[in-house]
Amino acid sequence: MSVLWIIAAGLVVAVLYVLLEIRKIGTPTNGPVIDRAARPGIALVVIDMQSDFTSLPVWEAEQLDTAMKSVGAAVDAARLAGMPVIAVRQVYKAGLARLLNGWFNQGRGNAGSAGIGLDSRLGLLPDIEVEKSMGDAFSEPALERYLEENRIGTLILTGLDGCHCVKNTAYGALNRGYAVRIDPKAVLAADGAGWSKVQQNLTAAGAEMNATVA
């Protein structure tokens, strides 16, 4: 009987660990609050527009086309305005994350996946490319270093998914005192109703919705 109890306890611990890891991936981060007055710069951030994710069957053709064109237009406008363009890519590298992603998401986003790169239809050549393993792009110190070095205090967020990585990155930015702007036309969200609620919550938290680069 004691062996069965040990096995059962081990399974419970394993399940709890997996649940905690999933929660960690989907939780916005916190960090030191910036002095926005000393950071007049604005940057465009393109989140997770990778072939692995833009090829998901959850997108309607018109929805995907609108988002791709809107992101492309935002990049063009940023270039004209002299704004840096930051590309963020989701890359699962840790063993457990890769295993879970393989089970539940066909390995999309796993390191080594054929679709791990930016969707070529964007033709995007970013000023910096940041790889993240969690939903919030601020989980990667390279992003904060770049923003600090370039005195950026305002972020314009685009990409996918609005209910997950875009949302988490927005909250990660707001938690640090950044100004956050989002153009919903340049954001893909599989859950339309959920995305509407997220937009309401982000607006209440201080983000500016329906904002464009121009």
C-alpha positions as CSV (number, residue, x, y, z in Angstrom):
1,M,0.0,0.0,0.0
2,S,2.9,2.4,0.8
3,V,4.2,2.0,-2.7
4,L,0.9,3.0,-4.1
5,W,0.8,6.0,-1.9
6,I,4.3,7.0,-3.1
7,I,3.3,6.6,-6.7
8,A,0.1,8.6,-6.2
9,A,1.9,11.4,-4.4
10,G,4.5,11.5,-7.2
11,L,1.7,11.9,-9.7
12,V,0.1,14.7,-7.7
13,V,3.4,16.5,-7.4
14,A,4.0,16.1,-11.2
15,V,0.6,17.5,-12.1
16,L,1.0,20.4,-9.7
17,Y,4.4,21.2,-11.2
18,V,3.0,21.2,-14.7
19,L,0.1,23.4,-13.7
20,L,2.5,25.9,-12.0
21,E,4.7,25.9,-15.2
22,I,1.7,26.6,-17.4
23,R,0.6,29.4,-15.0
24,K,4.1,30.9,-15.0
25,I,4.2,31.0,-18.8
26,G,0.9,32.9,-18.9
27,T,1.5,35.4,-16.1
28,P,2.7,39.0,-16.8
29,T,6.0,39.9,-15.1
30,N,6.9,42.8,-12.9
31,G,10.0,44.9,-12.9
32,P,11.5,48.3,-11.9
33,V,9.3,51.3,-12.9
34,I,10.9,53.5,-15.5
35,D,11.2,57.2,-15.6
36,R,9.1,57.8,-18.7
37,A,10.0,61.5,-18.9
38,A,13.6,60.4,-19.6
39,R,12.5,58.0,-22.3
40,P,10.9,60.0,-25.2
41,G,11.3,57.2,-27.7
42,I,8.6,55.1,-29.2
43,A,9.0,51.5,-30.6
44,L,6.8,49.2,-32.6
45,V,6.7,45.6,-31.2
46,V,5.6,42.7,-33.4
47,I,4.8,39.7,-31.2
48,D,4.9,36.1,-32.3
49,M,4.1,36.6,-36.0
50,Q,5.8,33.3,-36.8
51,S,4.8,30.8,-39.4
52,D,4.0,28.2,-36.7
53,F,1.3,30.4,-35.4
54,T,0.0,32.3,-38.4
55,S,-0.6,29.0,-40.1
56,L,-2.9,27.8,-37.3
57,P,-6.4,26.8,-38.5
58,V,-8.1,29.0,-36.0
59,W,-7.8,32.1,-38.2
60,E,-10.3,33.0,-40.8
61,A,-8.7,34.0,-44.1
62,E,-10.1,37.6,-44.0
63,Q,-9.0,38.0,-40.3
64,L,-5.5,36.9,-41.1
65,D,-5.2,39.0,-44.2
66,T,-6.4,42.1,-42.3
67,A,-3.9,41.6,-39.5
68,M,-1.0,40.9,-41.8
69,K,-1.7,44.0,-43.8
70,S,-2.2,46.1,-40.7
71,V,1.1,44.9,-39.2
72,G,2.9,45.5,-42.5
73,A,1.4,49.1,-42.6
74,A,2.5,49.7,-39.0
75,V,6.0,48.6,-39.8
76,D,6.1,50.9,-42.9
77,A,4.8,53.8,-40.8
78,A,7.3,53.1,-38.1
79,R,10.2,53.2,-40.5
80,L,9.0,56.5,-42.0
81,A,8.8,57.9,-38.5
82,G,12.2,56.7,-37.6
83,M,10.9,54.3,-34.9
84,P,12.7,51.1,-34.1
85,V,10.9,47.9,-34.9
86,I,11.2,45.0,-32.4
87,A,10.3,41.5,-33.3
88,V,9.5,39.0,-30.5
89,R,9.3,35.3,-31.1
90,Q,8.0,32.5,-28.9
91,V,10.6,29.7,-28.6
92,Y,10.1,26.9,-26.2
93,K,13.5,25.5,-25.3
94,A,13.1,23.9,-21.8
95,G,12.4,20.2,-21.8
96,L,9.1,20.3,-20.0
97,A,7.8,23.2,-22.1
98,R,8.8,21.5,-25.3
99,L,7.2,18.2,-24.2
100,L,3.9,19.9,-23.2
101,N,3.9,22.0,-26.4
102,G,4.5,18.8,-28.4
103,W,1.5,17.2,-26.8
104,F,-1.0,20.0,-27.0
105,N,0.2,22.2,-29.8
106,Q,1.9,19.9,-32.3
107,G,5.3,21.3,-31.4
108,R,4.5,24.7,-32.8
109,G,7.0,27.2,-31.3
110,N,9.5,24.5,-30.2
111,A,13.1,25.3,-30.9
112,G,14.0,23.6,-34.1
113,S,10.5,23.8,-35.6
114,A,10.4,24.6,-39.3
115,G,8.0,27.4,-38.6
116,I,9.8,29.1,-35.8
117,G,10.8,32.1,-37.9
118,L,8.8,35.2,-38.7
119,D,6.2,34.8,-41.4
120,S,8.0,35.6,-44.6
121,R,4.9,37.4,-46.0
122,L,5.7,40.3,-43.6
123,G,9.1,40.8,-45.1
124,L,10.1,42.1,-41.7
125,L,13.7,43.0,-41.0
126,P,13.6,44.2,-37.3
127,D,16.1,46.3,-35.5
128,I,16.2,43.6,-32.8
129,E,14.7,40.2,-32.5
130,V,13.9,38.9,-29.0
131,E,13.2,35.2,-28.2
132,K,11.0,34.6,-25.3
133,S,9.9,31.4,-23.6
134,M,6.9,32.9,-21.7
135,G,3.9,34.9,-22.7
136,D,5.3,38.3,-21.5
137,A,8.1,39.6,-23.7
138,F,9.5,41.4,-20.7
139,S,10.5,37.9,-19.3
140,E,13.6,38.3,-21.5
141,P,16.1,40.8,-20.1
142,A,17.3,41.6,-23.7
143,L,14.1,43.5,-24.3
144,E,14.5,45.8,-21.3
145,R,18.1,46.4,-22.1
146,Y,17.3,47.5,-25.6
147,L,14.5,49.8,-24.5
148,E,16.7,51.3,-21.9
149,E,19.7,51.9,-24.2
150,N,17.4,53.5,-26.8
151,R,15.4,55.6,-24.2
152,I,12.1,54.1,-25.3
153,G,9.1,54.7,-23.0
154,T,6.2,54.0,-25.3
155,L,5.4,50.8,-27.0
156,I,3.0,50.1,-29.9
157,L,2.0,46.4,-29.7
158,T,0.9,44.3,-32.6
159,G,0.9,40.5,-33.3
160,L,-0.7,37.5,-31.7
161,D,-2.5,36.3,-29.7
162,G,-4.4,39.2,-28.3
163,C,-5.7,37.2,-25.3
164,H,-2.3,35.8,-24.4
165,C,1.1,37.1,-25.4
166,V,0.0,40.5,-26.5
167,K,-2.1,40.9,-23.4
168,N,0.7,39.6,-21.1
169,T,3.3,41.9,-22.8
170,A,1.0,44.8,-22.4
171,Y,0.6,44.2,-18.7
172,G,4.3,43.6,-18.3
173,A,4.9,47.0,-19.9
174,L,2.2,48.8,-17.9
175,N,3.6,47.2,-14.7
176,R,6.9,49.0,-15.5
177,G,5.4,52.3,-16.3
178,Y,5.6,52.2,-20.1
179,A,2.9,53.8,-22.2
180,V,1.2,51.1,-24.2
181,R,-0.7,51.6,-27.5
182,I,-2.5,48.9,-29.4
183,D,-4.2,48.9,-32.8
184,P,-6.7,46.0,-32.6
185,K,-6.7,45.6,-36.4
186,A,-3.0,44.6,-36.2
187,V,-3.7,42.0,-33.5
188,L,-4.9,38.4,-34.1
189,A,-7.0,36.8,-31.4
190,A,-8.6,33.4,-31.7
191,D,-11.3,34.2,-29.1
192,G,-13.1,37.3,-30.4
193,A,-15.3,37.7,-27.3
194,G,-12.3,37.2,-25.0
195,W,-10.2,39.7,-26.9
196,S,-13.0,42.3,-26.5
197,K,-12.9,41.8,-22.8
198,V,-9.1,42.0,-22.7
199,Q,-9.3,45.3,-24.6
200,Q,-11.7,46.7,-22.0
201,N,-9.4,45.6,-19.1
202,L,-6.3,47.0,-20.8
203,T,-8.0,50.3,-21.4
204,A,-9.0,50.4,-17.7
205,A,-5.3,49.6,-16.8
206,G,-4.1,52.6,-18.9
207,A,-3.4,51.2,-22.3
208,E,-4.5,53.2,-25.4
209,M,-6.6,51.1,-27.8
210,N,-7.3,51.9,-31.4
211,A,-3.9,53.6,-31.7
212,T,-1.9,53.6,-34.9
213,V,1.7,54.4,-35.6
214,A,0.9,57.5,-37.7
